[in-house]
């Protein structure tokens, strides 16, 4: 089967399983004619679009009642003749319709084929088509908003502005070549500021995409500190589940334990780690090494501070990580509660907590949320890329611009900016850029 066909296709557009409503979509030349084979009353191709209520019938048997959203060619999602069929979400009904659609002449759509047809028929650009998947996979309001803006054409507009700058730079180089083959003309300055601004804009788009991936993967939070300080209790408390074993025996956690959690609406990967204590146990020693490595990889560390002398090795590790820019939240747990007899909570740079009573946990969660917000730059606006393909091509353009900024011979500059324009054309799937330099 090929995406290049325009034969009638069908697919279940909602998640398979028991639900109140399920929706099928059929699209392609002759879709309405084929669908009429299983309707109690025929529908006609509308002038643009219409709704219809019909019974689905096959071999004289009533399958289900259906609400049909009927689109004439040029008016539906694919810009082909198209019908969206809303039925009851019974797995039995869905199974029956899957068999019936095949019998009456529909082909099961390939993955992404409806969106491909929308792209082929001019209903969507490549960037808008990629944004459809980004919207489906969005896991936060910010991702949802960015995907919707891109579907509305915001990314196309952003790349159009980049194109305008590249064409302007290219035109300047072409003019320079007309003056001299060896050196820049004194009346035409090298467009260093324009190139620098363009580099900054593209770098910002790439950085935003990296943050978007981080939001999808979740911020890595490591609970770190010496043994028997309450790390596992805090881990379980934040997860609202007894995932780590809690015991008064030192060294109960012998390796790190990781679980996905949601804190203040943001996905995080939470890790409970083994405490650093002297041991001849080879397995426990390996768990300790892994704990240190996990702390080094973390986006945020929750550190159980202590005034005990044997906590010095932890302090050294934490100071080193902080010097490298690693964000750290210092907490004090059960062994330090005697220091603070009042209700637990924030005290300068440290937060006193008790997982047994819940004291101080709200203050800790508020601080974690604040740090997550900073790590993910949730307050920042701006456009986000919606695919790795876009990121990869922009990285190529970025490297090309950096080469131009190093001021190679003018002929090389002209070739490089032409390559950047070609890459941008590939990015937006537009026409060749070679004729855009007047």
C-alpha positions, 0 to 999 in steps of 0.5 A: 500500500502507498501513501500516494493513493487517493483510494477510500480509507478508514480508521478508528480515530479514538482510543480502542476500548470501552467508552461512551463514544468512538469515532471512525473517519473515512476519506478518499474518492467515493467514500460517501458512495461506499458508506451508503452501502451500510446506512439505512438511508442514503446521504448525498454529497453536501455542498460543503458539510452537514450532519446526519443521523443514520442507522448502520446496517449490514446483512439486515442486522442493525449494528448501531446508531451513528451521527455522521459529520459529512464533508464534501471535497475541499472542506474536511480535514483531508480536503477529500470527500470525508465522513466522521462517524460517531458511534457507541464505544463498544469493542463489539461494535468496533470489531464489527465495523472493522470487518464491515468497512473492509468488506464494502471497499475501504482500506485501513489507513496507514499510520498518519495517512489522514494527516499526510493526505491533508498535507498533500492536498494543501490543508496543512503545511509540513510544520502544521502536520508535525504540530498535530502530533505534538498536540496529541502528545502534549502533556502540559498546558504550555505544550498544548498552547505551543502546538496549537499556535504552530498549527495556526501557522506561528512556526511558518511565520517564524521561519519566514522571518528567518528566510527574509534575513537570510535572503537579505544577507545573501543579497549583500554578499552577491552585491559584494561579489559584483564589486570585488573578487578579493575584498569587501567594498568599503561602502558595504559592511559585513552583516555581522550584527544581522548574523549574530541576531539570527544566530541568537534567534535560532539558538533560542528555538533549539534551546526551547526544543531541548526544554520541551523534551525535558518537560516530556521526560520529566525533571530528574530529582534525586534525594541524597544524604547519609543512611537512616535520615529519612530519604526513603520516607520522603520518597514514599511520601512524595509518591504517595506510595510505599515504593522504598522500604523504610527501616531503622537498619542502616543501609536498607536502600542498597541501590537507587530506586526511581519512579515517575511522579507529578509535582504541582502539575509537572512530570518528574522522575524521583530517585531515592538513593543509597546512603554513603557509609563505610561498608565491605559489602560489594553490592552496597558499595556499588549502590553507593557509587551509583547514588553519587553518579545519579546525583551528578546527573540530576536536574535537582537534588534534595539533600538531607543535611546534618551536623554529624561529623560523618556527614562531611563527605556528603557536604564535599560532594554537594559543594562540588555539585553546587559549584558546577551549577547544580540546584540543591534544596537542603532539608533536615529530617527526623534526627534534627527535629530536636533542633526545631521544636516549633512546627516544621517549615522553612528556616533560612536555606534549610527546610525542616520536615517530618514525613510522619506528621507531614510538617514542612512538606508543603514548604518543601513541595512549594520550593520544589515547584519553584525550582522546577519552574526555573529549570523548565523555564515555564515563565518564558514564552516564545515559539517551540519546535515540534519535531526532532527533524526541525531541530536537526535542520536548524542546527545545520543552519546554525553551524553554517551561520557560525562559519559565515560569522568567522568571515571566510572569503566572500565567495565562501560566504555566498555559498554558505548562505545559499546552503542555509537557504536550501536547508530552510527550504527543506525545513518548511518544504517550500520551493527552491530558494535559488531564485529569491536573491534579486 
